[in-house]
Amino acid sequence: MTSPQTTQPVKSADRALALVEFVAAERATSFTAILEALDLPRSSAHGLLQTLTASGWLEHNPQSKQYSLGLRAWQVGPQYRGHHDLENLAKPVMDRLVRAVGETVQLARLDGVENVYIAISESEKEMRLASSVGSRLLV
């Protein structure tokens, strides 16, 4: 019987993913802020940013000198289907609940210490909780 292998993350891939996640959280951020937040060597950060920008994962605004998520992140995001079956099962029940109680109904998945909304059935009331699929809420 073999024991499960423990693998070490590939350093550059780990850094690239951390960088994309940081930029996504900040919406727009500078090279200096990236260096400070992620504690990256200047040359590594520069190379990662060039690669991520060239491949469309990030965009760089030369006027503001800010990095933001690129079109590639938007294209790939909707391809995630890990919750599709659950959403299909839950949506009719959620819609019935909205009609029965008149309030917005949300379906969330726990990710660490955060809820990630994966489906929402909106109430028709003018005053309602504002949230969107994909947004997070700390629990």
N, C-alpha and C positions, 0 to 999 in steps of 0.2 A: 504494500500500500504506500502510495507516495503522498507526501505532505504538500499542501497548497504552496505554490511559489509566491514569495513576496517580491514584488518588482519595485524598483526605484523609478520615480518619474524621470523622463528625459528633461534635463534642465532647461533647454531652450524652448521646448514645447510648453513646459510648465510656466515659464516666464511669459511666453506669448499669450497664453490663455489668461493669465493673471492681468496682463496688460489690457486685453480686450475687455475683460470684466470690469476693470477699474475705469476705463474710458466710458463704458456703458453706464456705470453708476454715476459718473460725474456729468454725463451728457456732452460736455466739452471741457478740455483740459490742456494745459501746457506741458511742454517737454520737462520743464523744471518740476512741476507738480508730480509728473509720472516718476521722475527720478527719486524724489523725496518719499512718495507714498510706497513705492515698490522696492526701494533700496537697491536699485539696479546700477551697475557700472555704466557710465556715460556711453561708452562704445557699444555695449550690449544693447542698451535702450535705443540708441540711434539705429543700429542694424535691424532690430525687431520692428521698430516703427516704419522703417523703409520697406521692409518685407510685407508688413501688414497693410501698409498704404498701397503698395504696388499691386497687391492681390485683391484689393477692394474691401478688406475687412475694416479698415479705418480710412478716414478722410482727413486731410490736413488743409486748413485754411491759411494761406500764406499771409493774408492781411492781419488776422487776429493771432496767428501763430498757435492756433488751438487744434487739437485732435478731437474727432468725434467718430461715432460708429459709421461705417461705410455701407454701401448698398448691399454688399455680399452678406453682411449680418442679417439684413432684412430678408434677403432671398432665402437664406438657409433656415431661419427661425420658423417659418410656417411649415417646414417639412417635418418638424418634430411631431410624431403621431403617438407618442407613448401613452397618452390619456384618451385617445380617440374612442375606444370601446366604452370606457366609463362615461364619457360625455354623452355618447349616443344613448346609453341606458338611462342616464340621469335626467337628460333634458326634458322628456315628456313629464316626468314626475315634478321637476322644478317648475315647469309651466303651469301645471295643475295647482301647485302650492301658491304661485303668484296669484292665480285667479281666486283661490280660496281665502287667502289672507290679505291680499292687496299690497304686499311688500315685495321688494326685490329679493331674489333667492340666489345665493352664490355657492358654487362648488369649488372647493380648494383642495390642494394637495400639500401635505407637509413636506418642506424641503429644509432640513436642519431645524432651525428655530423660527422659520418663516412659513406662512401660508402663501401658496402661489395659486391665484385664481385661474381655474381651467375652464369654467363655464359660468355664465351669468344669465339669468332670466330677469329682465327689468320690469319693475312695477310701472304702471301708467301714472302714478302720482307725480306731481310736479317736484315735490321735495323727496329726494331719495338719496341713498348712499351712492356716492360717485366712486366707481372702481372700474377696472377693465381687465379683460382676460390677459394673463401674463404678469399683472402687477403683483406686488408682494406686500404682506402685512406681517410684522413681527408679532409673534405670540408670546 
